[in-house]
Amino acid sequence: MATKITADQIRHIYSHFKANQVHPGKWPAENPVELILGAILVQNTTWTNVQKTLDNLRPITGFDAEKILALSTEELQELIRPSGFFKNKSKAIQSSLQWFQDQNWDFDAIATRYGRHLRNELLNLHGVGQETADVYLVFIFHQVHFVADAYARRLFGYLTGTEFKTYQDLRKVVEIPDDFTTQDAEDLHGYIDDYGKLHKNPEDFDQSFFGGFDL
């Protein structure tokens, strides 16, 4: 297991992305509700299936939390069926939306209320695991965190020669630079995911702009 991926190494990777992959991917959401939906729905499926689900929800709810919460569980499950695991995901959607609704969607107040315990509070929500919690922190609360998703684990596995089997395996060894901004955190995630969608195996990696990269 890699001992640490240092802040300097993260800066080096980030700079290499910026020099070779001009535009980082953005999370495809127009408001926080749509982002929450996407973060939950994408668990254990492809974004193609998520998009089908969002296309089901958009005309009926307009991604309005009150309208989604007003749906019966059965109605919600039928709408999100394309994303799979619809029973568990319906509970997760209801749990997250109700939690934010109860706190008036005031993200600054929520962050102040929970402080450094915010991540643990998010992890207590039904269906919110480490990846979803970190996505909320980066893209809703605009905090600096590292999203150690499958694309990140694969890339850092190539770069370090270490297999990161779980989310925590990678997350615990990454040191985020102190001077990283919230935009840097969002862009790094976007760069990694866009790269991962195109480079899916060691051969792709070797032929990419990270082939021969000196970490």
ZIQUI-V953836 format. One record per backbone hydrogen bond with DSSP energy under -1.0 kcal/mol. NH is the residue of the N-H (numbers start at 1). CO is the residue of the C=O. Records with the same first field share a line. If there is no record, write none. Layout:
NH: CO  CO
This chain:
5: 173
10: 6
11: 7
12: 8
13: 9
14: 10
15: 11
16: 12
17: 13
18: 14
19: 15
20: 16
21: 17
29: 27
35: 31
36: 32
37: 33
38: 34
39: 35
40: 36
41: 37
42: 38
43: 40
45: 42
50: 46
51: 47
52: 48
53: 49
54: 50
55: 51
56: 52
57: 53
58: 54
61: 57
62: 58
64: 61
68: 64
69: 65
70: 66
71: 68
76: 72
77: 73
78: 74
79: 75
80: 76
83: 80
84: 81
89: 85
90: 86
91: 87
92: 88
93: 89
94: 90
95: 91
96: 92
97: 93
98: 94
99: 95
100: 96
101: 97
102: 98
104: 101
105: 100
106: 103
107: 105
110: 106
111: 107
112: 108
113: 109
114: 110
115: 111
117: 114
118: 115
121: 117
122: 118
123: 119
125: 122
128: 125
133: 129
134: 130
135: 131
136: 132
137: 133
138: 134
139: 135
140: 136
141: 136
143: 137
149: 147
153: 149
154: 150
155: 151
156: 152
157: 153
158: 154
159: 155
160: 156
161: 157
170: 166
171: 167
172: 168
173: 170
175: 5
180: 177
185: 181
186: 182
187: 183
188: 184
189: 185
190: 186
191: 187
192: 188
193: 189
194: 190
195: 191
196: 192
197: 193
199: 195
205: 201
206: 202
207: 203
208: 205
211: 208
213: 210
